[in-house]
Each structure stands twice: as C-alpha cells, then as structure tokens.
Amino acid sequence: MNINQRPFGYWPSSIFSILPEDASRVTWGGEVINYNSGGQHTTTQMGSGHFAEEGPGKASFFKHLNVIDGKQIQRAPRDPTTFMTKPNCYNIIDYGGFFYFGGPGRNPNCP
C-alpha cells in the first residue's frame, strides 16, 4: 500500500467508556488554543499557516475522508458541514471529498 493511502485514526470502542457501540458524528480539522494574551490573538498557525484559498502546495488539506462502520464497510461522510470560529485568522474551503484549511493566526485582519 502506498504510504499516502494508508488508513489512520482507528479508535476501537474498547478505549471508550461512554461510546461502547457507535458514534453519531465524526470530525476532522484543526484546532488552536488562543489565550488572547495581551488582548491579541495568538500567532500560532493552523496547518501550514496558509489560508485555504491559497490552495495546492500552500494550504493544508484532507482528502478521501472515510469512516469504517460497524459492518467493516468503508463509507464517505454523509451531509458534511464546515465550521470555523475565526475566519480572519483561520479558514476552510470544502470542495466535496476534500477540503483546504489553515491560517497564520494573528495578522492585520486578525488582531
């Protein structure tokens, strides 16, 4: 198997005490902790530090996202949605089947 096609992110039910059977939601993405030190947004970048619209070769991305259900069938996500809290600091663009995301953190539009 090509290293770029290897599956990852397997969490067996045995490691969860409150999720013994199945899940109703799966999420992918990035997260940054912002303590708002000195009243300013953190300079911590998300992903490569480039905004989603900078695209291939710059922005971080996920593609071929799938889950394996209880019957061991690989399935694409149903009804995907995007969510961002600070679009001037970090953003996301969904192209259906893959998405670009990221950002630099503090910048002139994200003080």
FITI-948194 format. One record per residue: residue number from 1; residue in one letter; chain; x, y, z of N, C-alpha, C, O in turn. Coordinates in pm, whole numbers, padded with zeros to 5 digits. Example, Ala and Ser with C-alpha at 12.3 -4.5 7.8 and 13.67 -1.06 7.14 Angstrom:
<nodes>
@num = 1, residuo = a, cadena = A, n.px = 01319, n.py = -00569, n.pz = 00780, ca.px = 01230, ca.py = -00450, ca.pz = 00780, c.px = 01320, c.py = -00330, c.pz = 00780, o.px = 01424, o.py = -00332, o.pz = 00846
@num = 2, residuo = s, cadena = A, n.px = 01285, n.py = -00225, n.pz = 00708, ca.px = 01367, ca.py = -00106, ca.pz = 00714, c.px = 01290, c.py = 00003, c.pz = 00787, o.px = 01341, o.py = 00114, o.pz = 00804
</nodes>
This chain:
<nodes>
@num = 1, residuo = m, cadena = A, n.px = 00085, n.py = -00119, n.pz = 00000, ca.px = 00000, ca.py = 00000, ca.pz = 00000, c.px = 00089, c.py = 00124, c.pz = 00000, o.px = 00186, o.py = 00131, o.pz = 00076
@num = 2, residuo = n, cadena = A, n.px = 00057, n.py = 00219, n.pz = -00081, ca.px = 00128, ca.py = 00345, ca.pz = -00088, c.px = 00115, c.py = 00418, c.pz = 00045, o.px = 00006, o.py = 00422, o.pz = 00103
@num = 3, residuo = i, cadena = A, n.px = 00224, n.py = 00476, n.pz = 00096, ca.px = 00221, ca.py = 00546, ca.pz = 00226, c.px = 00119, c.py = 00659, c.pz = 00227, o.px = 00064, o.py = 00691, o.pz = 00333
@num = 4, residuo = n, cadena = A, n.px = 00092, n.py = 00721, n.pz = 00111, ca.px = -00006, ca.py = 00829, ca.pz = 00105, c.px = -00149, c.py = 00779, c.pz = 00110, o.px = -00242, o.py = 00859, o.pz = 00115
@num = 5, residuo = q, cadena = A, n.px = -00169, n.py = 00648, n.pz = 00108, ca.px = -00303, ca.py = 00591, ca.pz = 00110, c.px = -00328, c.py = 00505, c.pz = 00233, o.px = -00427, o.py = 00432, o.pz = 00238
@num = 6, residuo = r, cadena = A, n.px = -00240, n.py = 00512, n.pz = 00331, ca.px = -00259, ca.py = 00426, ca.pz = 00447, c.px = -00369, c.py = 00480, c.pz = 00538, o.px = -00380, o.py = 00601, o.pz = 00558
@num = 7, residuo = p, cadena = A, n.px = -00448, n.py = 00391, n.pz = 00593, ca.px = -00553, ca.py = 00436, ca.pz = 00686, c.px = -00492, c.py = 00477, c.pz = 00819, o.px = -00390, o.py = 00421, o.pz = 00861
@num = 8, residuo = f, cadena = A, n.px = -00553, n.py = 00572, n.pz = 00885, ca.px = -00508, ca.py = 00610, ca.pz = 01018, c.px = -00628, c.py = 00661, c.pz = 01097, o.px = -00734, o.py = 00685, o.pz = 01040
@num = 9, residuo = g, cadena = A, n.px = -00610, n.py = 00678, n.pz = 01228, ca.px = -00718, ca.py = 00731, ca.pz = 01310, c.px = -00814, c.py = 00624, c.pz = 01357, o.px = -00934, o.py = 00649, o.pz = 01364
@num = 10, residuo = y, cadena = A, n.px = -00764, n.py = 00506, n.pz = 01391, ca.px = -00852, ca.py = 00399, ca.pz = 01438, c.px = -00864, c.py = 00406, c.pz = 01589, o.px = -00763, o.py = 00401, o.pz = 01660
@num = 11, residuo = w, cadena = A, n.px = -00986, n.py = 00416, n.pz = 01638, ca.px = -01012, ca.py = 00419, ca.pz = 01781, c.px = -01113, c.py = 00310, c.pz = 01814, o.px = -01233, o.py = 00331, o.pz = 01796
@num = 12, residuo = p, cadena = A, n.px = -01068, n.py = 00195, n.pz = 01863, ca.px = -01162, ca.py = 00087, ca.pz = 01894, c.px = -01252, c.py = 00124, c.pz = 02011, o.px = -01213, o.py = 00201, o.pz = 02099
@num = 13, residuo = s, cadena = A, n.px = -01373, n.py = 00070, n.pz = 02011, ca.px = -01469, ca.py = 00102, ca.pz = 02116, c.px = -01417, c.py = 00065, c.pz = 02254, o.px = -01462, o.py = 00121, o.pz = 02354
@num = 14, residuo = s, cadena = A, n.px = -01324, n.py = -00029, n.pz = 02263, ca.px = -01273, ca.py = -00073, ca.pz = 02393, c.px = -01202, c.py = 00037, c.pz = 02471, o.px = -01187, o.py = 00026, o.pz = 02592
@num = 15, residuo = i, cadena = A, n.px = -01159, n.py = 00144, n.pz = 02404, ca.px = -01090, ca.py = 00251, ca.pz = 02477, c.px = -01186, c.py = 00360, c.pz = 02527, o.px = -01143, o.py = 00455, o.pz = 02592
@num = 16, residuo = f, cadena = A, n.px = -01315, n.py = 00346, n.pz = 02497, ca.px = -01414, ca.py = 00445, ca.pz = 02540, c.px = -01508, c.py = 00385, c.pz = 02642, o.px = -01558, o.py = 00274, o.pz = 02626
@num = 17, residuo = s, cadena = A, n.px = -01533, n.py = 00461, n.pz = 02748, ca.px = -01629, ca.py = 00414, ca.pz = 02848, c.px = -01770, c.py = 00462, c.pz = 02817, o.px = -01867, o.py = 00402, o.pz = 02863
@num = 18, residuo = i, cadena = A, n.px = -01784, n.py = 00571, n.pz = 02740, ca.px = -01917, ca.py = 00625, ca.pz = 02711, c.px = -01958, c.py = 00606, c.pz = 02565, o.px = -02062, o.py = 00656, o.pz = 02523
@num = 19, residuo = l, cadena = A, n.px = -01878, n.py = 00534, n.pz = 02487, ca.px = -01907, ca.py = 00512, ca.pz = 02347, c.px = -01881, c.py = 00364, c.pz = 02313, o.px = -01793, o.py = 00333, o.pz = 02233
@num = 20, residuo = p, cadena = A, n.px = -01958, n.py = 00275, n.pz = 02375, ca.px = -01928, ca.py = 00133, ca.pz = 02359, c.px = -01970, c.py = 00073, c.pz = 02224, o.px = -01917, o.py = -00031, o.pz = 02186
@num = 21, residuo = e, cadena = A, n.px = -02061, n.py = 00135, n.pz = 02151, ca.px = -02115, ca.py = 00072, ca.pz = 02031, c.px = -02084, c.py = 00149, c.pz = 01903, o.px = -02026, o.py = 00092, o.pz = 01810
@num = 22, residuo = d, cadena = A, n.px = -02123, n.py = 00276, n.pz = 01897, ca.px = -02107, ca.py = 00350, ca.pz = 01772, c.px = -02104, c.py = 00500, c.pz = 01800, o.px = -02123, o.py = 00544, o.pz = 01913
@num = 23, residuo = a, cadena = A, n.px = -02080, n.py = 00575, n.pz = 01694, ca.px = -02076, ca.py = 00721, ca.pz = 01704, c.px = -02180, c.py = 00780, c.pz = 01610, o.px = -02218, o.py = 00717, o.pz = 01511
@num = 24, residuo = s, cadena = A, n.px = -02224, n.py = 00898, n.pz = 01641, ca.px = -02320, ca.py = 00965, ca.pz = 01555, c.px = -02254, c.py = 01079, c.pz = 01477, o.px = -02316, o.py = 01139, o.pz = 01389
@num = 25, residuo = r, cadena = A, n.px = -02127, n.py = 01109, n.pz = 01509, ca.px = -02059, ca.py = 01218, ca.pz = 01441, c.px = -01908, c.py = 01192, c.pz = 01439, o.px = -01852, o.py = 01137, o.pz = 01533
@num = 26, residuo = v, cadena = A, n.px = -01845, n.py = 01232, n.pz = 01331, ca.px = -01701, ca.py = 01224, ca.pz = 01317, c.px = -01654, c.py = 01361, c.pz = 01271, o.px = -01719, o.py = 01425, o.pz = 01189
@num = 27, residuo = t, cadena = A, n.px = -01542, n.py = 01408, n.pz = 01324, ca.px = -01491, ca.py = 01539, ca.pz = 01284, c.px = -01346, c.py = 01529, c.pz = 01240, o.px = -01270, o.py = 01445, o.pz = 01289
@num = 28, residuo = w, cadena = A, n.px = -01309, n.py = 01615, n.pz = 01146, ca.px = -01172, ca.py = 01631, ca.pz = 01101, c.px = -01144, c.py = 01779, c.pz = 01103, o.px = -01236, o.py = 01859, o.pz = 01085
@num = 29, residuo = g, cadena = A, n.px = -01020, n.py = 01818, n.pz = 01122, ca.px = -00990, ca.py = 01960, ca.pz = 01114, c.px = -00870, c.py = 02000, c.pz = 01196, o.px = -00784, o.py = 01918, o.pz = 01228
@num = 30, residuo = g, cadena = A, n.px = -00865, n.py = 02126, n.pz = 01227, ca.px = -00755, ca.py = 02181, ca.pz = 01304, c.px = -00808, c.py = 02260, c.pz = 01422, o.px = -00922, o.py = 02306, o.pz = 01422
@num = 31, residuo = e, cadena = A, n.px = -00724, n.py = 02275, n.pz = 01521, ca.px = -00764, ca.py = 02348, ca.pz = 01641, c.px = -00642, c.py = 02419, c.pz = 01698, o.px = -00532, o.py = 02364, o.pz = 01699
@num = 32, residuo = v, cadena = A, n.px = -00662, n.py = 02540, n.pz = 01744, ca.px = -00556, ca.py = 02620, ca.pz = 01804, c.px = -00607, c.py = 02676, c.pz = 01936, o.px = -00720, o.py = 02724, o.pz = 01942
@num = 33, residuo = i, cadena = A, n.px = -00526, n.py = 02670, n.pz = 02039, ca.px = -00563, ca.py = 02731, ca.pz = 02167, c.px = -00520, c.py = 02876, c.pz = 02164, o.px = -00405, o.py = 02908, o.pz = 02131
@num = 34, residuo = n, cadena = A, n.px = -00611, n.py = 02964, n.pz = 02199, ca.px = -00583, ca.py = 03107, ca.pz = 02200, c.px = -00613, c.py = 03163, c.pz = 02338, o.px = -00729, o.py = 03172, o.pz = 02377
@num = 35, residuo = y, cadena = A, n.px = -00509, n.py = 03200, n.pz = 02410, ca.px = -00528, ca.py = 03258, ca.pz = 02543, c.px = -00553, c.py = 03408, c.pz = 02538, o.px = -00575, o.py = 03471, o.pz = 02641
@num = 36, residuo = n, cadena = A, n.px = -00548, n.py = 03466, n.pz = 02417, ca.px = -00572, ca.py = 03609, ca.pz = 02398, c.px = -00476, c.py = 03692, c.pz = 02484, o.px = -00514, o.py = 03795, o.pz = 02539
@num = 37, residuo = s, cadena = A, n.px = -00354, n.py = 03646, n.pz = 02494, ca.px = -00252, ca.py = 03711, ca.pz = 02575, c.px = -00229, c.py = 03854, c.pz = 02528, o.px = -00209, o.py = 03879, o.pz = 02410
@num = 38, residuo = g, cadena = A, n.px = -00232, n.py = 03946, n.pz = 02621, ca.px = -00213, ca.py = 04087, ca.pz = 02588, c.px = -00324, c.py = 04144, c.pz = 02503, o.px = -00306, o.py = 04247, o.pz = 02438
@num = 39, residuo = g, cadena = A, n.px = -00440, n.py = 04077, n.pz = 02502, ca.px = -00553, ca.py = 04123, ca.pz = 02423, c.px = -00540, c.py = 04097, c.pz = 02274, o.px = -00618, o.py = 04149, o.pz = 02194
@num = 40, residuo = q, cadena = A, n.px = -00441, n.py = 04016, n.pz = 02236, ca.px = -00421, ca.py = 03986, ca.pz = 02095, c.px = -00440, c.py = 03837, c.pz = 02068, o.px = -00421, o.py = 03753, o.pz = 02156
@num = 41, residuo = h, cadena = A, n.px = -00477, n.py = 03807, n.pz = 01944, ca.px = -00491, ca.py = 03667, ca.pz = 01904, c.px = -00353, c.py = 03603, c.pz = 01899, o.px = -00253, o.py = 03671, o.pz = 01875
@num = 42, residuo = t, cadena = A, n.px = -00346, n.py = 03474, n.pz = 01921, ca.px = -00219, ca.py = 03403, ca.pz = 01917, c.px = -00157, c.py = 03406, c.pz = 01778, o.px = -00228, o.py = 03417, o.pz = 01678
@num = 43, residuo = t, cadena = A, n.px = -00025, n.py = 03397, n.pz = 01772, ca.px = 00046, ca.py = 03388, ca.pz = 01644, c.px = 00060, c.py = 03242, c.pz = 01600, o.px = 00122, o.py = 03213, o.pz = 01498
@num = 44, residuo = t, cadena = A, n.px = 00002, n.py = 03151, n.pz = 01676, ca.px = 00010, ca.py = 03009, ca.pz = 01640, c.px = -00065, c.py = 02984, c.pz = 01510, o.px = -00181, o.py = 03020, o.pz = 01496
@num = 45, residuo = q, cadena = A, n.px = 00004, n.py = 02923, n.pz = 01416, ca.px = -00060, ca.py = 02893, ca.pz = 01288, c.px = -00137, c.py = 02762, c.pz = 01297, o.px = -00113, o.py = 02679, o.pz = 01385
@num = 46, residuo = m, cadena = A, n.px = -00231, n.py = 02746, n.pz = 01204, ca.px = -00304, ca.py = 02620, ca.pz = 01191, c.px = -00259, c.py = 02557, c.pz = 01060, o.px = -00250, o.py = 02624, o.pz = 00957
@num = 47, residuo = g, cadena = A, n.px = -00231, n.py = 02428, n.pz = 01065, ca.px = -00183, ca.py = 02359, ca.pz = 00946, c.px = -00051, c.py = 02417, c.pz = 00901, o.px = 00040, o.py = 02434, o.pz = 00982
@num = 48, residuo = s, cadena = A, n.px = -00040, n.py = 02449, n.pz = 00774, ca.px = 00084, ca.py = 02504, ca.pz = 00717, c.px = 00100, c.py = 02653, c.pz = 00744, o.px = 00205, o.py = 02711, o.pz = 00715
@num = 49, residuo = g, cadena = A, n.px = -00005, n.py = 02716, n.pz = 00799, ca.px = -00002, ca.py = 02859, ca.pz = 00821, c.px = -00058, c.py = 02940, c.pz = 00705, o.px = -00060, o.py = 03063, o.pz = 00710
@num = 50, residuo = h, cadena = A, n.px = -00102, n.py = 02872, n.pz = 00600, ca.px = -00159, ca.py = 02939, ca.pz = 00484, c.px = -00311, c.py = 02924, c.pz = 00485, o.px = -00364, o.py = 02822, o.pz = 00530
@num = 51, residuo = f, cadena = A, n.px = -00382, n.py = 03026, n.pz = 00436, ca.px = -00527, ca.py = 03021, ca.pz = 00427, c.px = -00571, c.py = 02921, c.pz = 00320, o.px = -00497, o.py = 02891, o.pz = 00226
@num = 52, residuo = a, cadena = A, n.px = -00691, n.py = 02872, n.pz = 00336, ca.px = -00747, ca.py = 02770, ca.pz = 00246, c.px = -00744, c.py = 02814, c.pz = 00099, o.px = -00714, o.py = 02732, o.pz = 00012
@num = 53, residuo = e, cadena = A, n.px = -00775, n.py = 02938, n.pz = 00072, ca.px = -00782, ca.py = 02984, ca.pz = -00068, c.px = -00646, c.py = 02986, c.pz = -00137, o.px = -00639, o.py = 03001, o.pz = -00259
@num = 54, residuo = e, cadena = A, n.px = -00537, n.py = 02970, n.pz = -00061, ca.px = -00405, ca.py = 02962, ca.pz = -00123, c.px = -00383, c.py = 02828, c.pz = -00191, o.px = -00291, o.py = 02813, o.pz = -00271
@num = 55, residuo = g, cadena = A, n.px = -00467, n.py = 02729, n.pz = -00159, ca.px = -00475, ca.py = 02603, ca.pz = -00232, c.px = -00353, c.py = 02514, c.pz = -00234, o.px = -00270, o.py = 02516, o.pz = -00143
@num = 56, residuo = p, cadena = A, n.px = -00344, n.py = 02433, n.pz = -00342, ca.px = -00240, ca.py = 02330, ca.pz = -00352, c.px = -00098, c.py = 02385, c.pz = -00335, o.px = -00063, o.py = 02491, o.pz = -00388
@num = 57, residuo = g, cadena = A, n.px = -00019, n.py = 02311, n.pz = -00260, ca.px = 00120, ca.py = 02350, ca.pz = -00238, c.px = 00139, c.py = 02449, c.pz = -00126, o.px = 00253, o.py = 02476, o.pz = -00086
@num = 58, residuo = k, cadena = A, n.px = 00031, n.py = 02505, n.pz = -00074, ca.px = 00041, ca.py = 02603, ca.pz = 00034, c.px = -00047, c.py = 02564, c.pz = 00152, o.px = 00003, o.py = 02539, o.pz = 00261
@num = 59, residuo = a, cadena = A, n.px = -00179, n.py = 02560, n.pz = 00130, ca.px = -00272, ca.py = 02531, ca.pz = 00239, c.px = -00271, c.py = 02382, c.pz = 00275, o.px = -00243, o.py = 02297, o.pz = 00191
@num = 60, residuo = s, cadena = A, n.px = -00300, n.py = 02353, n.pz = 00401, ca.px = -00315, ca.py = 02214, ca.pz = 00444, c.px = -00445, c.py = 02159, c.pz = 00390, o.px = -00538, o.py = 02234, o.pz = 00360
@num = 61, residuo = f, cadena = A, n.px = -00453, n.py = 02026, n.pz = 00378, ca.px = -00575, ca.py = 01969, ca.pz = 00324, c.px = -00599, c.py = 01828, c.pz = 00375, o.px = -00507, o.py = 01760, o.pz = 00420
@num = 62, residuo = f, cadena = A, n.px = -00723, n.py = 01787, n.pz = 00367, ca.px = -00766, ca.py = 01649, ca.pz = 00391, c.px = -00836, c.py = 01605, c.pz = 00263, o.px = -00908, o.py = 01684, o.pz = 00201
@num = 63, residuo = k, cadena = A, n.px = -00816, n.py = 01479, n.pz = 00224, ca.px = -00889, ca.py = 01427, ca.pz = 00109, c.px = -00916, c.py = 01279, c.pz = 00132, o.px = -00853, o.py = 01214, o.pz = 00216
@num = 64, residuo = h, cadena = A, n.px = -01011, n.py = 01226, n.pz = 00056, ca.px = -01050, ca.py = 01085, ca.pz = 00065, c.px = -01088, c.py = 01048, c.pz = 00209, o.px = -01048, o.py = 00943, o.pz = 00259
@num = 65, residuo = l, cadena = A, n.px = -01164, n.py = 01133, n.pz = 00273, ca.px = -01207, ca.py = 01107, ca.pz = 00411, c.px = -01316, c.py = 01001, c.pz = 00412, o.px = -01415, o.py = 01011, o.pz = 00339
@num = 66, residuo = n, cadena = A, n.px = -01297, n.py = 00901, n.pz = 00494, ca.px = -01393, ca.py = 00793, ca.pz = 00507, c.px = -01398, c.py = 00744, c.pz = 00650, o.px = -01307, o.py = 00770, o.pz = 00729
@num = 67, residuo = v, cadena = A, n.px = -01503, n.py = 00675, n.pz = 00682, ca.px = -01514, ca.py = 00605, ca.pz = 00810, c.px = -01544, c.py = 00459, c.pz = 00777, o.px = -01596, o.py = 00427, o.pz = 00670
@num = 68, residuo = i, cadena = A, n.px = -01511, n.py = 00371, n.pz = 00870, ca.px = -01544, ca.py = 00230, ca.pz = 00856, c.px = -01651, c.py = 00200, c.pz = 00958, o.px = -01629, o.py = 00216, o.pz = 01078
@num = 69, residuo = d, cadena = A, n.px = -01766, n.py = 00157, n.pz = 00911, ca.px = -01880, ca.py = 00136, ca.pz = 01002, c.px = -01869, c.py = 00002, c.pz = 01074, o.px = -01773, o.py = -00073, o.pz = 01055
@num = 70, residuo = g, cadena = A, n.px = -01968, n.py = -00027, n.pz = 01157, ca.px = -01970, ca.py = -00149, ca.pz = 01237, c.px = -01971, c.py = -00276, c.pz = 01156, o.px = -01939, o.py = -00383, o.pz = 01209
@num = 71, residuo = k, cadena = A, n.px = -02006, n.py = -00268, n.pz = 01029, ca.px = -02005, ca.py = -00386, ca.pz = 00940, c.px = -01877, c.py = -00392, c.pz = 00858, o.px = -01866, o.py = -00469, o.pz = 00763
@num = 72, residuo = q, cadena = A, n.px = -01779, n.py = -00309, n.pz = 00896, ca.px = -01649, ca.py = -00302, ca.pz = 00829, c.px = -01660, c.py = -00253, c.pz = 00685, o.px = -01581, o.py = -00292, o.pz = 00599
@num = 73, residuo = i, cadena = A, n.px = -01758, n.py = -00168, n.pz = 00659, ca.px = -01776, ca.py = -00109, ca.pz = 00526, c.px = -01723, c.py = 00034, c.pz = 00529, o.px = -01761, o.py = 00114, o.pz = 00614
@num = 74, residuo = q, cadena = A, n.px = -01637, n.py = 00064, n.pz = 00435, ca.px = -01582, ca.py = 00199, ca.pz = 00425, c.px = -01684, c.py = 00290, c.pz = 00358, o.px = -01736, o.py = 00259, o.pz = 00251
@num = 75, residuo = r, cadena = A, n.px = -01711, n.py = 00403, n.pz = 00422, ca.px = -01813, ca.py = 00495, ca.pz = 00371, c.px = -01762, c.py = 00640, c.pz = 00376, o.px = -01685, o.py = 00678, o.pz = 00464
@num = 76, residuo = a, cadena = A, n.px = -01807, n.py = 00717, n.pz = 00278, ca.px = -01778, ca.py = 00860, ca.pz = 00277, c.px = -01869, c.py = 00928, c.pz = 00378, o.px = -01978, o.py = 00877, o.pz = 00406
@num = 77, residuo = p, cadena = A, n.px = -01828, n.py = 01041, n.pz = 00434, ca.px = -01915, ca.py = 01113, ca.pz = 00528, c.px = -02046, c.py = 01155, c.pz = 00462, o.px = -02049, o.py = 01192, o.pz = 00345
@num = 78, residuo = r, cadena = A, n.px = -02154, n.py = 01149, n.pz = 00538, ca.px = -02285, ca.py = 01196, ca.pz = 00491, c.px = -02308, c.py = 01338, c.pz = 00541, o.px = -02275, o.py = 01371, o.pz = 00655
@num = 79, residuo = d, cadena = A, n.px = -02364, n.py = 01421, n.pz = 00456, ca.px = -02401, ca.py = 01558, ca.pz = 00492, c.px = -02289, c.py = 01634, c.pz = 00562, o.px = -02309, o.py = 01683, o.pz = 00673
@num = 80, residuo = p, cadena = A, n.px = -02171, n.py = 01644, n.pz = 00501, ca.px = -02062, ca.py = 01717, ca.pz = 00567, c.px = -02094, c.py = 01865, c.pz = 00581, o.px = -02157, o.py = 01925, o.pz = 00495
@num = 81, residuo = t, cadena = A, n.px = -02048, n.py = 01923, n.pz = 00689, ca.px = -02062, ca.py = 02065, ca.pz = 00713, c.px = -01926, c.py = 02121, c.pz = 00755, o.px = -01841, o.py = 02047, o.pz = 00803
@num = 82, residuo = t, cadena = A, n.px = -01908, n.py = 02250, n.pz = 00737, ca.px = -01785, ca.py = 02315, ca.pz = 00782, c.px = -01818, c.py = 02411, c.pz = 00894, o.px = -01930, o.py = 02462, o.pz = 00903
@num = 83, residuo = f, cadena = A, n.px = -01720, n.py = 02435, n.pz = 00978, ca.px = -01738, ca.py = 02523, ca.pz = 01093, c.px = -01606, c.py = 02594, c.pz = 01121, o.px = -01501, o.py = 02530, o.pz = 01125
@num = 84, residuo = m, cadena = A, n.px = -01613, n.py = 02724, n.pz = 01139, ca.px = -01495, ca.py = 02800, ca.pz = 01178, c.px = -01538, c.py = 02913, c.pz = 01269, o.px = -01645, o.py = 02972, o.pz = 01251
@num = 85, residuo = t, cadena = A, n.px = -01455, n.py = 02944, n.pz = 01366, ca.px = -01490, ca.py = 03049, ca.pz = 01462, c.px = -01418, c.py = 03181, c.pz = 01437, o.px = -01467, o.py = 03286, o.pz = 01477
@num = 86, residuo = k, cadena = A, n.px = -01303, n.py = 03177, n.pz = 01371, ca.px = -01225, ca.py = 03299, ca.pz = 01346, c.px = -01180, c.py = 03301, c.pz = 01200, o.px = -01062, o.py = 03278, o.pz = 01172
@num = 87, residuo = p, cadena = A, n.px = -01272, n.py = 03328, n.pz = 01106, ca.px = -01237, ca.py = 03319, ca.pz = 00964, c.px = -01131, c.py = 03418, c.pz = 00918, o.px = -01072, o.py = 03398, o.pz = 00811
@num = 88, residuo = n, cadena = A, n.px = -01103, n.py = 03522, n.pz = 00993, ca.px = -00994, ca.py = 03613, ca.pz = 00957, c.px = -00859, c.py = 03564, c.pz = 01007, o.px = -00755, o.py = 03617, o.pz = 00969
@num = 89, residuo = c, cadena = A, n.px = -00863, n.py = 03461, n.pz = 01091, ca.px = -00740, ca.py = 03403, ca.pz = 01146, c.px = -00709, c.py = 03268, c.pz = 01082, o.px = -00594, o.py = 03236, o.pz = 01053
@num = 90, residuo = y, cadena = A, n.px = -00815, n.py = 03190, n.pz = 01059, ca.px = -00806, ca.py = 03055, ca.pz = 01001, c.px = -00934, c.py = 03032, c.pz = 00922, o.px = -01041, o.py = 03078, o.pz = 00962
@num = 91, residuo = n, cadena = A, n.px = -00924, n.py = 02960, n.pz = 00811, ca.px = -01047, ca.py = 02933, ca.pz = 00737, c.px = -01045, c.py = 02795, c.pz = 00674, o.px = -00947, o.py = 02721, o.pz = 00686
@num = 92, residuo = i, cadena = A, n.px = -01153, n.py = 02762, n.pz = 00605, ca.px = -01170, ca.py = 02632, ca.pz = 00544, c.px = -01252, c.py = 02648, c.pz = 00416, o.px = -01344, o.py = 02729, o.pz = 00411
@num = 93, residuo = i, cadena = A, n.px = -01219, n.py = 02569, n.pz = 00314, ca.px = -01298, ca.py = 02563, ca.pz = 00192, c.px = -01323, c.py = 02416, c.pz = 00162, o.px = -01229, o.py = 02338, o.pz = 00149
@num = 94, residuo = d, cadena = A, n.px = -01449, n.py = 02380, n.pz = 00151, ca.px = -01490, ca.py = 02242, ca.pz = 00124, c.px = -01514, c.py = 02226, c.pz = -00025, o.px = -01595, o.py = 02298, o.pz = -00083
@num = 95, residuo = y, cadena = A, n.px = -01445, n.py = 02131, n.pz = -00085, ca.px = -01462, ca.py = 02103, ca.pz = -00228, c.px = -01535, c.py = 01971, c.pz = -00249, o.px = -01529, o.py = 01915, o.pz = -00359
@num = 96, residuo = g, cadena = A, n.px = -01603, n.py = 01919, n.pz = -00148, ca.px = -01674, ca.py = 01793, ca.pz = -00160, c.px = -01578, c.py = 01678, c.pz = -00182, o.px = -01537, o.py = 01653, o.pz = -00296
@num = 97, residuo = g, cadena = A, n.px = -01544, n.py = 01608, n.pz = -00078, ca.px = -01447, ca.py = 01499, ca.pz = -00089, c.px = -01310, c.py = 01537, c.pz = -00039, o.px = -01231, o.py = 01451, o.pz = 00000
@num = 98, residuo = f, cadena = A, n.px = -01280, n.py = 01665, n.pz = -00039, ca.px = -01157, ca.py = 01713, ca.pz = 00023, c.px = -01176, c.py = 01859, c.pz = 00061, o.px = -01261, o.py = 01928, o.pz = 00007
@num = 99, residuo = f, cadena = A, n.px = -01095, n.py = 01904, n.pz = 00157, ca.px = -01103, ca.py = 02045, ca.pz = 00193, c.px = -00966, c.py = 02098, c.pz = 00228, o.px = -00880, o.py = 02026, o.pz = 00280
@num = 100, residuo = y, cadena = A, n.px = -00948, n.py = 02227, n.pz = 00199, ca.px = -00828, ca.py = 02301, ca.pz = 00238, c.px = -00862, c.py = 02380, c.pz = 00363, o.px = -00974, o.py = 02426, o.pz = 00380
@num = 101, residuo = f, cadena = A, n.px = -00763, n.py = 02394, n.pz = 00452, ca.px = -00786, ca.py = 02469, ca.pz = 00574, c.px = -00655, c.py = 02526, c.pz = 00625, o.px = -00547, o.py = 02485, o.pz = 00582
@num = 102, residuo = g, cadena = A, n.px = -00665, n.py = 02619, n.pz = 00718, ca.px = -00546, ca.py = 02671, ca.pz = 00785, c.px = -00547, c.py = 02822, c.pz = 00796, o.px = -00646, o.py = 02888, o.pz = 00764
@num = 103, residuo = g, cadena = A, n.px = -00435, n.py = 02874, n.pz = 00840, ca.px = -00420, ca.py = 03017, ca.pz = 00855, c.px = -00303, c.py = 03049, c.pz = 00945, o.px = -00252, o.py = 02963, o.pz = 01016
@num = 104, residuo = p, cadena = A, n.px = -00260, n.py = 03175, n.pz = 00942, ca.px = -00142, ca.py = 03215, ca.pz = 01017, c.px = -00165, c.py = 03253, c.pz = 01164, o.px = -00069, o.py = 03271, o.pz = 01240
@num = 105, residuo = g, cadena = A, n.px = -00291, n.py = 03265, n.pz = 01202, ca.px = -00316, ca.py = 03319, ca.pz = 01335, c.px = -00317, c.py = 03471, c.pz = 01326, o.px = -00376, o.py = 03526, o.pz = 01233
@num = 106, residuo = r, cadena = A, n.px = -00253, n.py = 03539, n.pz = 01423, ca.px = -00254, ca.py = 03685, ca.pz = 01423, c.px = -00200, c.py = 03740, c.pz = 01291, o.px = -00095, o.py = 03698, o.pz = 01242
@num = 107, residuo = n, cadena = A, n.px = -00274, n.py = 03835, n.pz = 01234, ca.px = -00237, ca.py = 03903, ca.pz = 01110, c.px = -00311, c.py = 04035, c.pz = 01109, o.px = -00389, o.py = 04059, o.pz = 01201
@num = 108, residuo = p, cadena = A, n.px = -00292, n.py = 04123, n.pz = 01011, ca.px = -00362, ca.py = 04253, ca.pz = 01013, c.px = -00514, c.py = 04244, c.pz = 01023, o.px = -00577, o.py = 04334, o.pz = 01078
@num = 109, residuo = n, cadena = A, n.px = -00575, n.py = 04137, n.pz = 00972, ca.px = -00719, ca.py = 04122, ca.pz = 00980, c.px = -00763, c.py = 04040, c.pz = 01101, o.px = -00883, o.py = 04022, o.pz = 01123
@num = 110, residuo = c, cadena = A, n.px = -00670, n.py = 03991, n.pz = 01177, ca.px = -00695, ca.py = 03910, ca.pz = 01297, c.px = -00607, c.py = 03962, c.pz = 01408, o.px = -00505, o.py = 03902, o.pz = 01442
@num = 111, residuo = p, cadena = A, n.px = -00647, n.py = 04075, n.pz = 01465, ca.px = -00560, ca.py = 04140, ca.pz = 01565, c.px = -00551, c.py = 04065, c.pz = 01697, o.px = -00482, o.py = 04109, o.pz = 01789
</nodes>
